[in-house]
Amino acid sequence: MFDSIWYQSLIKPPLSPPNWVFAPVWVGLYLLIFLSLAIYILKIDEDKEMGYMYFIIQMALNLIWSPVFFASRNILAALILIILLDIFVLLTIWKFFSVSKWSGILLIPYLVWILFATYLNFGYLILNR
C-alpha cells in the first residue's frame, strides 16, 4: 500500500516532520481516541446517536485517507477527505463534549494533528503539481 519511492520523491512542505514521528504520534492519538469513545459509551445519556454517527464517519474518513494518498497517489482526493475529516472530528468533539467534557477534550490533540496533516496535504498538492 505504501509506495516509499513515490512518497520520498515528493517535495515536502515546510515543517514536515521526519517519517519516524508518525507511528508514535498515531499510537498515542488512537489511545486517546478510543479512551474518549469509552468514556462516551459509559456516560449515561439518552441522546448519543449523533455522536456515534459522527465518530464512525470520522473514523471511516481517517482509515480511507492513507490508501487514497499513498496507494492511489491522489493528493487532491486525499485533501478533500482530510477536510471532511476535520469537519467530522469537530462535530464529534462537539457531541462528545456535550455528553462528557473529558470525552471531548481527549479528542483535541487528534484535531490539532489532523489540522497539521491538512496543512501538509495541501502543501504536497501545491508543491507537487
The first five atom37 places (N, CA, C, CB, O) and aatype in JSON, in Angstrom:
{
  "aatype": [12, 13, 3, 15, 9, 17, 18, 5, 15, 10, 9, 11, 14, 14, 10, 15, 14, 14, 2, 17, 19, 13, 0, 14, 19, 17, 19, 7, 10, 18, 10, 10, 9, 13, 10, 15, 10, 0, 9, 18, 9, 10, 11, 9, 3, 6, 3, 11, 6, 12, 7, 18, 12, 18, 13, 9, 9, 5, 12, 0, 10, 2, 10, 9, 17, 15, 14, 19, 13, 13, 0, 15, 1, 2, 9, 10, 0, 0, 10, 9, 10, 9, 9, 10, 10, 3, 9, 13, 19, 10, 10, 16, 9, 17, 11, 13, 13, 15, 19, 15, 11, 17, 15, 7, 9, 10, 10, 9, 14, 18, 10, 19, 17, 9, 10, 13, 0, 16, 18, 10, 2, 13, 7, 18, 10, 9, 10, 2, 1],
  "atom_mask": [
    [1, 1, 1, 1, 1],
    [1, 1, 1, 1, 1],
    [1, 1, 1, 1, 1],
    [1, 1, 1, 1, 1],
    [1, 1, 1, 1, 1],
    [1, 1, 1, 1, 1],
    [1, 1, 1, 1, 1],
    [1, 1, 1, 1, 1],
    [1, 1, 1, 1, 1],
    [1, 1, 1, 1, 1],
    [1, 1, 1, 1, 1],
    [1, 1, 1, 1, 1],
    [1, 1, 1, 1, 1],
    [1, 1, 1, 1, 1],
    [1, 1, 1, 1, 1],
    [1, 1, 1, 1, 1],
    [1, 1, 1, 1, 1],
    [1, 1, 1, 1, 1],
    [1, 1, 1, 1, 1],
    [1, 1, 1, 1, 1],
    [1, 1, 1, 1, 1],
    [1, 1, 1, 1, 1],
    [1, 1, 1, 1, 1],
    [1, 1, 1, 1, 1],
    [1, 1, 1, 1, 1],
    [1, 1, 1, 1, 1],
    [1, 1, 1, 1, 1],
    [1, 1, 1, 0, 1],
    [1, 1, 1, 1, 1],
    [1, 1, 1, 1, 1],
    [1, 1, 1, 1, 1],
    [1, 1, 1, 1, 1],
    [1, 1, 1, 1, 1],
    [1, 1, 1, 1, 1],
    [1, 1, 1, 1, 1],
    [1, 1, 1, 1, 1],
    [1, 1, 1, 1, 1],
    [1, 1, 1, 1, 1],
    [1, 1, 1, 1, 1],
    [1, 1, 1, 1, 1],
    [1, 1, 1, 1, 1],
    [1, 1, 1, 1, 1],
    [1, 1, 1, 1, 1],
    [1, 1, 1, 1, 1],
    [1, 1, 1, 1, 1],
    [1, 1, 1, 1, 1],
    [1, 1, 1, 1, 1],
    [1, 1, 1, 1, 1],
    [1, 1, 1, 1, 1],
    [1, 1, 1, 1, 1],
    [1, 1, 1, 0, 1],
    [1, 1, 1, 1, 1],
    [1, 1, 1, 1, 1],
    [1, 1, 1, 1, 1],
    [1, 1, 1, 1, 1],
    [1, 1, 1, 1, 1],
    [1, 1, 1, 1, 1],
    [1, 1, 1, 1, 1],
    [1, 1, 1, 1, 1],
    [1, 1, 1, 1, 1],
    [1, 1, 1, 1, 1],
    [1, 1, 1, 1, 1],
    [1, 1, 1, 1, 1],
    [1, 1, 1, 1, 1],
    [1, 1, 1, 1, 1],
    [1, 1, 1, 1, 1],
    [1, 1, 1, 1, 1],
    [1, 1, 1, 1, 1],
    [1, 1, 1, 1, 1],
    [1, 1, 1, 1, 1],
    [1, 1, 1, 1, 1],
    [1, 1, 1, 1, 1],
    [1, 1, 1, 1, 1],
    [1, 1, 1, 1, 1],
    [1, 1, 1, 1, 1],
    [1, 1, 1, 1, 1],
    [1, 1, 1, 1, 1],
    [1, 1, 1, 1, 1],
    [1, 1, 1, 1, 1],
    [1, 1, 1, 1, 1],
    [1, 1, 1, 1, 1],
    [1, 1, 1, 1, 1],
    [1, 1, 1, 1, 1],
    [1, 1, 1, 1, 1],
    [1, 1, 1, 1, 1],
    [1, 1, 1, 1, 1],
    [1, 1, 1, 1, 1],
    [1, 1, 1, 1, 1],
    [1, 1, 1, 1, 1],
    [1, 1, 1, 1, 1],
    [1, 1, 1, 1, 1],
    [1, 1, 1, 1, 1],
    [1, 1, 1, 1, 1],
    [1, 1, 1, 1, 1],
    [1, 1, 1, 1, 1],
    [1, 1, 1, 1, 1],
    [1, 1, 1, 1, 1],
    [1, 1, 1, 1, 1],
    [1, 1, 1, 1, 1],
    [1, 1, 1, 1, 1],
    [1, 1, 1, 1, 1],
    [1, 1, 1, 1, 1],
    [1, 1, 1, 1, 1],
    [1, 1, 1, 0, 1],
    [1, 1, 1, 1, 1],
    [1, 1, 1, 1, 1],
    [1, 1, 1, 1, 1],
    [1, 1, 1, 1, 1],
    [1, 1, 1, 1, 1],
    [1, 1, 1, 1, 1],
    [1, 1, 1, 1, 1],
    [1, 1, 1, 1, 1],
    [1, 1, 1, 1, 1],
    [1, 1, 1, 1, 1],
    [1, 1, 1, 1, 1],
    [1, 1, 1, 1, 1],
    [1, 1, 1, 1, 1],
    [1, 1, 1, 1, 1],
    [1, 1, 1, 1, 1],
    [1, 1, 1, 1, 1],
    [1, 1, 1, 1, 1],
    [1, 1, 1, 1, 1],
    [1, 1, 1, 0, 1],
    [1, 1, 1, 1, 1],
    [1, 1, 1, 1, 1],
    [1, 1, 1, 1, 1],
    [1, 1, 1, 1, 1],
    [1, 1, 1, 1, 1],
    [1, 1, 1, 1, 1]
  ],
  "atom_positions": [
    [[0.83, -1.19, 0.0], [0.0, 0.0, 0.0], [0.87, 1.25, 0.0], [-0.94, 0.0, 1.21], [0.57, 2.2, -0.73]],
    [[1.93, 1.29, 0.78], [2.77, 2.46, 0.9], [3.9, 2.39, -0.12], [3.34, 2.6, 2.32], [4.75, 1.5, -0.05]],
    [[3.91, 3.32, -1.04], [4.95, 3.38, -2.07], [5.99, 4.39, -1.6], [4.35, 3.77, -3.47], [5.86, 5.58, -1.86]],
    [[7.03, 3.91, -0.92], [8.0, 4.82, -0.34], [8.82, 5.55, -1.4], [8.93, 4.05, 0.58], [9.25, 6.68, -1.16]],
    [[9.03, 4.95, -2.56], [9.78, 5.63, -3.62], [8.99, 6.85, -4.1], [10.06, 4.66, -4.81], [9.56, 7.94, -4.23]],
    [[7.7, 6.69, -4.35], [6.87, 7.81, -4.78], [6.84, 8.89, -3.69], [5.43, 7.33, -5.11], [7.04, 10.07, -3.97]],
    [[6.58, 8.47, -2.45], [6.47, 9.43, -1.35], [7.78, 10.19, -1.14], [6.07, 8.71, -0.06], [7.76, 11.4, -0.95]],
    [[8.9, 9.48, -1.18], [10.21, 10.14, -1.0], [10.52, 11.1, -2.14], [11.31, 9.09, -0.89], [11.29, 12.04, -1.96]],
    [[9.92, 10.87, -3.31], [10.18, 11.76, -4.45], [9.4, 13.06, -4.37], [9.84, 11.05, -5.74], [9.69, 14.0, -5.11]],
    [[8.41, 13.13, -3.48], [7.6, 14.34, -3.37], [8.38, 15.48, -2.72], [6.33, 14.05, -2.56], [9.21, 15.26, -1.85]],
    [[8.09, 16.69, -3.16], [8.63, 17.88, -2.49], [7.81, 18.06, -1.22], [8.56, 19.17, -3.42], [6.59, 18.15, -1.26]],
    [[8.5, 18.1, -0.09], [7.83, 18.19, 1.2], [7.58, 19.64, 1.6], [8.65, 17.48, 2.29], [8.44, 20.5, 1.38]],
    [[6.41, 19.91, 2.17], [6.14, 21.27, 2.63], [7.0, 21.61, 3.85], [4.64, 21.43, 2.96], [7.47, 20.72, 4.56]],
    [[7.2, 22.91, 4.1], [7.92, 23.3, 5.32], [7.23, 22.71, 6.56], [7.99, 24.85, 5.43], [6.01, 22.54, 6.57]],
    [[7.98, 22.42, 7.57], [7.53, 21.85, 8.85], [7.2, 20.36, 8.76], [6.31, 22.6, 9.33], [6.68, 19.8, 9.72]],
    [[7.49, 19.72, 7.64], [7.24, 18.27, 7.53], [8.11, 17.54, 8.55], [7.52, 17.76, 6.08], [9.33, 17.68, 8.55]],
    [[7.47, 16.76, 9.42], [8.28, 16.03, 10.4], [8.98, 14.84, 9.75], [7.4, 15.55, 11.57], [8.58, 14.4, 8.67]],
    [[10.01, 14.32, 10.4], [10.65, 13.1, 9.88], [9.65, 11.94, 9.92], [11.93, 12.76, 10.69], [8.74, 11.93, 10.74]],
    [[9.84, 10.98, 9.04], [8.89, 9.86, 8.93], [8.71, 9.08, 10.23], [9.35, 8.91, 7.84], [7.62, 8.57, 10.49]],
    [[9.77, 8.97, 11.05], [9.68, 8.18, 12.27], [8.69, 8.77, 13.28], [11.05, 8.07, 12.91], [8.27, 8.07, 14.2]],
    [[8.3, 10.04, 13.13], [7.39, 10.7, 14.07], [5.97, 10.15, 13.96], [7.38, 12.2, 13.83], [5.25, 10.09, 14.96]],
    [[5.56, 9.77, 12.76], [4.16, 9.44, 12.52], [3.65, 8.25, 13.32], [3.96, 9.17, 11.06], [2.57, 8.32, 13.9]],
    [[4.39, 7.17, 13.38], [3.92, 5.96, 14.09], [3.68, 6.23, 15.58], [4.93, 4.82, 13.93], [2.59, 5.92, 16.06]],
    [[4.63, 6.79, 16.33], [4.35, 7.01, 17.75], [3.24, 8.03, 17.99], [5.6, 7.47, 18.44], [2.46, 7.9, 18.94]],
    [[3.16, 9.05, 17.14], [2.09, 10.04, 17.3], [0.73, 9.35, 17.12], [2.25, 11.21, 16.29], [-0.18, 9.56, 17.91]],
    [[0.6, 8.53, 16.06], [-0.68, 7.88, 15.82], [-1.03, 6.87, 16.9], [-0.67, 7.2, 14.47], [-2.21, 6.72, 17.23]],
    [[-0.06, 6.18, 17.45], [-0.35, 5.25, 18.56], [-0.95, 6.03, 19.73], [0.95, 4.5, 19.02], [-1.97, 5.63, 20.29]],
    [[-0.31, 7.14, 20.08], [-0.83, 7.96, 21.17], [-2.21, 8.53, 20.87], [0.0, 0.0, 0.0], [-3.08, 8.55, 21.74]],
    [[-2.39, 8.98, 19.63], [-3.7, 9.55, 19.26], [-4.8, 8.5, 19.3], [-3.62, 10.17, 17.88], [-5.9, 8.77, 19.78]],
    [[-4.5, 7.3, 18.78], [-5.54, 6.25, 18.81], [-5.89, 5.85, 20.24], [-5.07, 5.02, 18.02], [-7.04, 5.53, 20.52]],
    [[-4.93, 5.87, 21.14], [-5.23, 5.6, 22.55], [-6.19, 6.66, 23.09], [-3.93, 5.56, 23.4], [-7.16, 6.33, 23.77]],
    [[-5.92, 7.92, 22.8], [-6.81, 9.0, 23.24], [-8.18, 8.9, 22.59], [-6.18, 10.36, 22.94], [-9.21, 9.11, 23.24]],
    [[-8.2, 8.59, 21.3], [-9.47, 8.49, 20.57], [-10.36, 7.41, 21.19], [-9.22, 8.19, 19.08], [-11.54, 7.64, 21.42]],
    [[-9.78, 6.25, 21.46], [-10.61, 5.16, 21.97], [-10.9, 5.3, 23.47], [-9.93, 3.83, 21.71], [-11.9, 4.77, 23.94]],
    [[-10.04, 6.0, 24.21], [-10.37, 6.34, 25.59], [-11.55, 7.31, 25.6], [-9.14, 6.96, 26.33], [-12.47, 7.18, 26.41]],
    [[-11.53, 8.28, 24.7], [-12.64, 9.21, 24.56], [-13.93, 8.48, 24.24], [-12.33, 10.24, 23.46], [-14.98, 8.76, 24.82]],
    [[-13.86, 7.53, 23.3], [-15.05, 6.75, 22.94], [-15.54, 5.93, 24.13], [-14.75, 5.82, 21.76], [-16.75, 5.86, 24.37]],
    [[-14.63, 5.31, 24.87], [-15.03, 4.51, 26.04], [-15.76, 5.36, 27.07], [-13.8, 3.84, 26.68], [-16.78, 4.95, 27.61]],
    [[-15.24, 6.55, 27.33], [-15.9, 7.46, 28.28], [-17.28, 7.83, 27.76], [-15.05, 8.75, 28.5], [-18.25, 7.85, 28.52]],
    [[-17.37, 8.11, 26.48], [-18.65, 8.47, 25.87], [-19.66, 7.32, 25.99], [-18.45, 8.85, 24.38], [-20.82, 7.54, 26.33]],
    [[-19.21, 6.12, 25.71], [-20.09, 4.94, 25.79], [-20.59, 4.75, 27.21], [-19.34, 3.68, 25.31], [-21.77, 4.45, 27.42]],
    [[-19.72, 4.91, 28.19], [-20.07, 4.64, 29.59], [-20.92, 5.73, 30.22], [-18.81, 4.46, 30.39], [-21.57, 5.49, 31.24]],
    [[-20.92, 6.9, 29.65], [-21.7, 8.01, 30.2], [-23.18, 7.78, 29.91], [-21.22, 9.36, 29.62], [-23.56, 7.53, 28.76]],
    [[-24.0, 7.88, 30.93], [-25.45, 7.69, 30.78], [-26.04, 8.96, 30.18], [-26.12, 7.34, 32.14], [-25.95, 10.05, 30.76]],
    [[-26.65, 8.81, 29.02], [-27.3, 9.92, 28.33], [-28.21, 9.3, 27.28], [-26.24, 10.91, 27.68], [-27.87, 8.29, 26.67]],
    [[-29.34, 9.91, 27.08], [-30.3, 9.35, 26.14], [-30.09, 9.81, 24.71], [-31.67, 9.7, 26.57], [-30.67, 9.23, 23.79]],
    [[-29.28, 10.83, 24.49], [-29.15, 11.41, 23.16], [-27.71, 11.33, 22.68], [-29.63, 12.88, 23.16], [-27.01, 12.34, 22.62]],
    [[-27.25, 10.11, 22.35], [-25.86, 9.92, 21.93], [-25.73, 9.41, 20.5], [-25.18, 8.97, 22.86], [-24.61, 9.21, 20.04]],
    [[-26.84, 9.21, 19.8], [-26.79, 8.62, 18.46], [-25.96, 9.45, 17.48], [-28.18, 8.46, 17.92], [-25.16, 8.9, 16.72]],
    [[-26.13, 10.78, 17.5], [-25.39, 11.64, 16.57], [-23.89, 11.57, 16.86], [-25.88, 13.09, 16.67], [-23.08, 11.58, 15.93]],
    [[-23.54, 11.5, 18.12], [-22.13, 11.37, 18.48], [-21.53, 10.09, 17.92], [0.0, 0.0, 0.0], [-20.41, 10.1, 17.41]],
    [[-22.27, 9.0, 18.02], [-21.8, 7.73, 17.44], [-21.68, 7.84, 15.92], [-22.77, 6.58, 17.82], [-20.71, 7.35, 15.33]],
    [[-22.65, 8.47, 15.3], [-22.61, 8.61, 13.84], [-21.4, 9.44, 13.41], [-23.92, 9.27, 13.32], [-20.67, 9.06, 12.5]],
    [[-21.18, 10.58, 14.09], [-20.03, 11.42, 13.75], [-18.72, 10.65, 13.97], [-20.03, 12.72, 14.6], [-17.8, 10.75, 13.17]],
    [[-18.65, 9.89, 15.06], [-17.44, 9.13, 15.37], [-17.16, 8.1, 14.27], [-17.57, 8.42, 16.74], [-16.03, 7.98, 13.8]],
    [[-18.17, 7.38, 13.86], [-18.0, 6.35, 12.83], [-17.58, 6.98, 11.5], [-19.3, 5.53, 12.64], [-16.7, 6.46, 10.81]],
    [[-18.21, 8.09, 11.14], [-17.86, 8.76, 9.88], [-16.42, 9.26, 9.92], [-18.81, 9.94, 9.61], [-15.68, 9.07, 8.96]],
    [[-16.02, 9.89, 11.02], [-14.65, 10.41, 11.07], [-13.63, 9.28, 11.09], [-14.46, 11.31, 12.3], [-12.56, 9.42, 10.51]],
    [[-13.94, 8.15, 11.72], [-13.0, 7.03, 11.7], [-12.91, 6.43, 10.3], [-13.43, 5.95, 12.72], [-11.83, 6.04, 9.87]],
    [[-14.03, 6.36, 9.6], [-14.01, 5.85, 8.22], [-13.15, 6.78, 7.33], [-15.46, 5.74, 7.65], [-12.34, 6.3, 6.54]],
    [[-13.34, 8.08, 7.47], [-12.55, 9.03, 6.69], [-11.07, 8.91, 7.04], [-13.03, 10.48, 6.95], [-10.2, 8.97, 6.16]],
    [[-10.78, 8.72, 8.31], [-9.41, 8.54, 8.78], [-8.78, 7.31, 8.11], [-9.36, 8.4, 10.31], [-7.65, 7.37, 7.63]],
    [[-9.51, 6.22, 8.1], [-8.98, 4.97, 7.54], [-8.86, 5.01, 6.01], [-9.87, 3.81, 7.93], [-7.99, 4.36, 5.44]],
    [[-9.71, 5.77, 5.36], [-9.69, 5.86, 3.9], [-8.57, 6.77, 3.4], [-11.04, 6.38, 3.39], [-8.06, 6.58, 2.29]],
    [[-8.18, 7.76, 4.21], [-7.22, 8.76, 3.75], [-5.9, 8.13, 3.28], [-6.94, 9.76, 4.85], [-5.43, 8.46, 2.19]],
    [[-5.3, 7.25, 4.06], [-3.99, 6.69, 3.71], [-4.0, 5.95, 2.37], [-3.53, 5.73, 4.79], [-3.12, 6.21, 1.54]],
    [[-4.95, 5.06, 2.11], [-4.96, 4.41, 0.79], [-5.14, 5.39, -0.36], [-6.04, 3.37, 0.74], [-4.57, 5.21, -1.43]],
    [[-5.94, 6.43, -0.15], [-6.16, 7.41, -1.22], [-4.87, 8.19, -1.48], [-7.32, 8.38, -0.85], [-4.49, 8.4, -2.63]],
    [[-4.2, 8.61, -0.42], [-2.97, 9.39, -0.59], [-1.82, 8.52, -1.08], [-2.58, 10.07, 0.73], [-1.18, 8.83, -2.09]],
    [[-1.56, 7.42, -0.38], [-0.36, 6.63, -0.66], [-0.55, 5.61, -1.78], [0.07, 5.92, 0.58], [0.29, 5.51, -2.67]],
    [[-1.63, 4.85, -1.76], [-1.82, 3.8, -2.77], [-2.31, 4.37, -4.09], [-2.81, 2.74, -2.26], [-1.81, 4.02, -5.16]],
    [[-3.29, 5.26, -4.01], [-3.83, 5.86, -5.24], [-3.01, 7.05, -5.72], [-5.27, 6.29, -5.02], [-3.11, 7.47, -6.87]],
    [[-2.19, 7.58, -4.82], [-1.37, 8.75, -5.14], [-2.23, 9.93, -5.58], [-0.36, 8.41, -6.23], [-1.82, 10.75, -6.41]],
    [[-3.42, 10.01, -5.02], [-4.36, 11.06, -5.39], [-4.37, 12.12, -4.28], [-5.8, 10.48, -5.63], [-5.17, 12.05, -3.34]],
    [[-3.46, 13.07, -4.4], [-3.28, 14.07, -3.35], [-4.5, 14.98, -3.23], [-2.04, 14.9, -3.62], [-4.86, 15.36, -2.11]],
    [[-5.13, 15.32, -4.34], [-6.33, 16.17, -4.29], [-7.48, 15.47, -3.59], [-6.75, 16.58, -5.71], [-8.12, 16.06, -2.72]],
    [[-7.76, 14.22, -3.95], [-8.84, 13.48, -3.28], [-8.53, 13.31, -1.79], [-9.03, 12.1, -3.94], [-9.43, 13.39, -0.96]],
    [[-7.26, 13.08, -1.47], [-6.87, 12.96, -0.06], [-7.12, 14.27, 0.68], [-5.39, 12.56, 0.06], [-7.55, 14.26, 1.83]],
    [[-6.86, 15.4, 0.02], [-7.11, 16.7, 0.64], [-8.61, 16.88, 0.92], [-6.59, 17.84, -0.25], [-8.99, 17.35, 1.99]],
    [[-9.44, 16.52, -0.04], [-10.89, 16.62, 0.16], [-11.32, 15.74, 1.34], [-11.66, 16.21, -1.13], [-12.11, 16.16, 2.18]],
    [[-10.79, 14.53, 1.39], [-11.11, 13.62, 2.5], [-10.68, 14.18, 3.84], [-10.46, 12.26, 2.28], [-11.43, 14.11, 4.82]],
    [[-9.47, 14.75, 3.89], [-8.98, 15.23, 5.19], [-9.73, 16.48, 5.65], [-7.49, 15.52, 5.11], [-9.87, 16.71, 6.85]],
    [[-10.2, 17.28, 4.71], [-11.04, 18.43, 5.09], [-12.36, 17.93, 5.68], [-11.3, 19.37, 3.85], [-12.85, 18.46, 6.68]],
    [[-12.94, 16.92, 5.05], [-14.15, 16.3, 5.63], [-13.84, 15.7, 6.99], [-14.71, 15.2, 4.68], [-14.65, 15.8, 7.92]],
    [[-12.68, 15.08, 7.12], [-12.27, 14.52, 8.41], [-12.19, 15.62, 9.46], [-10.9, 13.8, 8.29], [-12.68, 15.45, 10.58]],
    [[-11.58, 16.75, 9.12], [-11.52, 17.88, 10.06], [-12.92, 18.26, 10.55], [-10.84, 19.11, 9.38], [-13.14, 18.44, 11.74]],
    [[-13.84, 18.36, 9.62], [-15.22, 18.76, 9.96], [-15.86, 17.73, 10.89], [-16.07, 18.92, 8.68], [-16.47, 18.09, 11.9]],
    [[-15.72, 16.44, 10.54], [-16.38, 15.42, 11.36], [-15.69, 15.21, 12.71], [-16.41, 14.11, 10.61], [-16.35, 14.8, 13.67]],
    [[-14.41, 15.48, 12.81], [-13.77, 15.44, 14.13], [-14.29, 16.6, 14.98], [-12.22, 15.51, 13.99], [-14.55, 16.42, 16.17]],
    [[-14.44, 17.77, 14.38], [-15.04, 18.89, 15.12], [-16.45, 18.56, 15.61], [-15.08, 20.16, 14.24], [-16.8, 18.83, 16.76]],
    [[-17.26, 17.97, 14.73], [-18.61, 17.57, 15.12], [-18.59, 16.51, 16.22], [-19.38, 17.03, 13.9], [-19.4, 16.55, 17.15]],
    [[-17.65, 15.58, 16.12], [-17.53, 14.55, 17.15], [-17.15, 15.17, 18.49], [-16.47, 13.49, 16.74], [-17.74, 14.84, 19.52]],
    [[-16.18, 16.08, 18.48], [-15.79, 16.75, 19.72], [-16.98, 17.49, 20.32], [-14.63, 17.75, 19.46], [-17.22, 17.4, 21.52]],
    [[-17.71, 18.2, 19.5], [-18.87, 18.95, 19.97], [-19.89, 18.03, 20.64], [-19.53, 19.71, 18.8], [-20.37, 18.32, 21.74]],
    [[-20.24, 16.9, 19.98], [-21.23, 15.99, 20.55], [-20.67, 15.27, 21.79], [-21.67, 14.95, 19.5], [-21.37, 15.14, 22.79]],
    [[-19.43, 14.8, 21.72], [-18.83, 14.11, 22.87], [-18.74, 15.06, 24.07], [-17.43, 13.56, 22.51], [-19.06, 14.66, 25.19]],
    [[-18.32, 16.3, 23.83], [-18.19, 17.28, 24.9], [-19.54, 17.56, 25.56], [-17.6, 18.58, 24.36], [-19.6, 17.8, 26.77]],
    [[-20.63, 17.53, 24.78], [-21.96, 17.79, 25.35], [-22.41, 16.68, 26.28], [-22.98, 17.97, 24.23], [-23.28, 16.89, 27.13]],
    [[-21.83, 15.49, 26.12], [-22.16, 14.35, 26.99], [-21.15, 14.22, 28.12], [-22.21, 13.04, 26.17], [-21.52, 13.96, 29.26]],
    [[-19.88, 14.41, 27.81], [-18.8, 14.31, 28.8], [-17.67, 15.25, 28.38], [-18.28, 12.83, 28.94], [-17.09, 15.1, 27.31]],
    [[-17.37, 16.22, 29.23], [-16.3, 17.17, 28.9], [-14.98, 16.45, 28.58], [-16.08, 18.15, 30.05], [-14.31, 16.8, 27.61]],
    [[-14.62, 15.45, 29.39], [-13.37, 14.72, 29.16], [-13.37, 13.99, 27.84], [-13.11, 13.74, 30.29], [-12.35, 13.91, 27.15]],
    [[-14.5, 13.45, 27.48], [-14.61, 12.73, 26.22], [-14.31, 13.65, 25.04], [-16.01, 12.11, 26.06], [-13.67, 13.24, 24.07]],
    [[-14.77, 14.88, 25.12], [-14.49, 15.86, 24.07], [-13.06, 16.37, 24.13], [0.0, 0.0, 0.0], [-12.4, 16.48, 23.1]],
    [[-12.58, 16.67, 25.33], [-11.23, 17.22, 25.49], [-10.16, 16.25, 25.0], [-10.97, 17.56, 26.96], [-9.17, 16.67, 24.41]],
    [[-10.36, 14.96, 25.22], [-9.37, 13.96, 24.8], [-9.2, 13.91, 23.28], [-9.77, 12.6, 25.32], [-8.2, 13.37, 22.8]],
    [[-10.14, 14.44, 22.53], [-10.04, 14.44, 21.07], [-9.31, 15.68, 20.51], [-11.42, 14.36, 20.46], [-9.03, 15.75, 19.32]],
    [[-9.02, 16.65, 21.36], [-8.39, 17.88, 20.88], [-6.99, 17.63, 20.29], [-8.29, 18.88, 22.01], [-6.69, 18.21, 19.25]],
    [[-6.13, 16.8, 20.9], [-4.83, 16.53, 20.24], [-5.0, 15.91, 18.85], [-3.98, 15.6, 21.11], [-4.22, 16.2, 17.94]],
    [[-5.99, 15.07, 18.69], [-6.3, 14.46, 17.39], [-6.67, 15.55, 16.39], [-7.45, 13.43, 17.52], [-6.18, 15.55, 15.26]],
    [[-7.52, 16.47, 16.79], [-7.92, 17.57, 15.91], [-6.69, 18.4, 15.5], [-8.97, 18.47, 16.6], [-6.52, 18.73, 14.33]],
    [[-5.85, 18.72, 16.47], [-4.65, 19.52, 16.18], [-3.77, 18.78, 15.17], [-3.86, 19.81, 17.48], [-3.26, 19.39, 14.23]],
    [[-3.58, 17.47, 15.36], [-2.73, 16.69, 14.46], [-3.31, 16.63, 13.05], [-2.53, 15.28, 15.0], [-2.58, 16.78, 12.07]],
    [[-4.62, 16.41, 12.93], [-5.17, 16.31, 11.57], [-5.26, 17.68, 10.9], [-6.56, 15.67, 11.61], [-5.23, 17.75, 9.67]],
    [[-5.37, 18.75, 11.67], [-5.28, 20.08, 11.06], [-3.87, 20.3, 10.52], [-5.65, 21.19, 12.09], [-3.7, 20.88, 9.44]],
    [[-2.86, 19.85, 11.26], [-1.49, 19.91, 10.77], [-1.34, 19.02, 9.54], [-0.49, 19.47, 11.88], [-0.68, 19.41, 8.58]],
    [[-1.94, 17.84, 9.56], [-1.9, 16.94, 8.41], [-2.61, 17.56, 7.2], [-2.54, 15.59, 8.76], [-2.21, 17.33, 6.06]],
    [[-3.65, 18.34, 7.44], [-4.34, 19.04, 6.36], [-3.4, 20.05, 5.71], [-5.63, 19.75, 6.88], [-3.32, 20.16, 4.49]],
    [[-2.68, 20.78, 6.55], [-1.67, 21.71, 6.02], [-0.64, 20.95, 5.17], [-0.96, 22.46, 7.18], [-0.3, 21.39, 4.07]],
    [[-0.14, 19.81, 5.68], [0.84, 19.04, 4.93], [0.26, 18.55, 3.61], [1.33, 17.85, 5.77], [0.9, 18.65, 2.57]],
    [[-0.95, 18.01, 3.66], [-1.61, 17.51, 2.45], [-1.75, 18.63, 1.42], [-2.99, 16.91, 2.79], [-1.47, 18.43, 0.24]],
    [[-2.19, 19.79, 1.87], [-2.32, 20.94, 0.97], [-0.95, 21.33, 0.4], [-2.95, 22.15, 1.71], [-0.82, 21.63, -0.79]],
    [[0.07, 21.31, 1.25], [1.42, 21.61, 0.8], [1.91, 20.64, -0.25], [0.0, 0.0, 0.0], [2.5, 21.05, -1.25]],
    [[1.66, 19.34, -0.03], [2.05, 18.35, -1.03], [1.35, 18.6, -2.36], [1.74, 16.93, -0.53], [1.94, 18.45, -3.43]],
    [[0.08, 18.97, -2.28], [-0.68, 19.25, -3.51], [-0.08, 20.43, -4.27], [-2.15, 19.52, -3.18], [0.15, 20.34, -5.48]],
    [[0.17, 21.51, -3.58], [0.68, 22.72, -4.23], [2.11, 22.52, -4.76], [0.65, 23.89, -3.24], [2.42, 22.96, -5.87]],
    [[2.95, 21.85, -3.98], [4.36, 21.72, -4.34], [4.64, 20.63, -5.37], [5.16, 21.44, -3.12], [5.71, 20.6, -5.97]],
    [[3.68, 19.74, -5.59], [3.92, 18.58, -6.46], [2.95, 18.5, -7.62], [3.86, 17.31, -5.67], [2.55, 17.41, -8.01]],
    [[2.58, 19.62, -8.16], [1.65, 19.66, -9.31], [2.32, 19.17, -10.54], [1.12, 21.05, -9.54], [1.7, 19.12, -11.61]]
  ]
}
